[in-house]
Amino acid sequence: KEVKEIPRIPSSLLEIASQDPPPRLQELIGGVYLEMAGLLGKRTAELHVALSFQGRIPAFAPEPFSLLYQRSLYQSMQSLTKRVFGMLKKLVPSFNKDLKQQGREVLSCEKAILERFQGLLREKITATKTRIHGDYHLGQVLFTGNDFVIIDFEGEPARALSERRLKRSPLRDVAGMIRSFHYAAYAALFKQALHNPDDVQNLEAWAELWYQCAAGAFLKSYLDSLKATDLLPKEERSLALLLRTLLLEKAIYELGYELNNRPEWIAIPLKGIKYLLQG
């Protein structure tokens, strides 16, 4: 049976993660994808528990957040935003008509983005910094047929080794994986556009729905698996603040990467930034 109306779901990923999707929506999305996303969320949580185990290696000892660390996070995000938006401003005149409009819309949001990041300065977050994967996305996991194996623990190759060893919130890995789900949805959409460009506008809303549901299933399983730990903020407000800022930072980082390396993929982080601001 053809489904003409797209089901409505919350715009907040934490809200999506707090409830099971209706059976009809699971059927439309494909239950196997949600199950796989949930399993990956559980394995990611287990990874972060393992990386937070100090044992006899001081370099792996977890550390609490501090107001000084939160300020350094904000300053890093502010610097990244100004640098990437400077690049975008220079290059946007060379974009095609549709992409040019999207680029200008995102450029107009710079002040709103910096205000979002300033939330890190307004309240003390009770959470833990640990060693993390550091370059976590779907390309760093192998599916065996019934489970996942996580690979490539060297961190982002473009960063100095000393920077890759820094302790960070495990939610930074989570943000990387959630953004990777967004890339996966749009990669499929772009492939479809090569064969049936007229279908793209109708299919884009379904791609967004798949991303939201898959990311929600991943996040729900991840959070459920870490309830008994101190790795994440216990307060929902602080959890939402930290996840939201890290997701937005990741999308801006992606925009800078695509501007430098893959101009044909710029639309994905542009759409991601707009979605995260709306959510």
GIZI-V758546 format. One record per backbone hydrogen bond with DSSP energy under -1.0 kcal/mol. CO is the residue of the C=O (numbers start at 1). NH is the residue of the N-H. If there is no record, write none. Layout:
co=(CO,CO)
nh=(NH,NH)
This chain:
co=(12,13,16,22,23,24,25,26,30,30,31,32,33,34,35,36,37,38,39,40,41,42,43,44,45,46,47,48,50,54,57,58,63,66,67,68,69,70,71,72,73,74,75,76,77,78,79,80,81,82,83,84,85,86,87,88,91,92,96,97,98,99,100,101,102,103,104,106,107,109,110,111,112,113,114,116,117,118,127,129,130,137,138,140,142,147,149,156,160,161,163,168,169,170,171,172,173,174,175,176,177,178,179,180,181,182,183,184,185,186,187,188,189,190,192,196,199,200,203,204,205,206,207,208,209,210,211,212,213,214,215,216,217,218,219,220,221,226,231,235,236,237,238,239,240,241,242,243,244,245,246,247,248,249,250,251,252,253,254,255,256,257,262,263,265,266,267,268,269,270,271,272,273,274,275)
nh=(16,17,19,26,27,28,29,30,33,34,35,36,37,38,39,40,41,42,43,44,45,46,47,48,49,50,51,52,53,57,60,61,129,70,71,72,73,74,75,76,77,78,79,80,81,82,83,84,85,86,87,88,89,90,91,92,94,95,100,101,102,103,104,105,106,107,108,109,110,113,114,115,116,117,118,119,120,121,65,63,168,140,141,151,149,144,142,159,164,165,166,130,172,174,175,176,177,178,179,180,181,182,183,184,185,186,187,188,189,190,191,192,193,194,196,199,203,204,207,208,209,210,211,212,213,214,215,216,217,218,219,220,221,222,223,224,225,229,128,239,240,241,242,243,244,245,246,247,248,249,250,251,252,253,254,255,256,257,258,259,260,261,265,266,268,270,271,272,273,274,275,276,277,278,279)
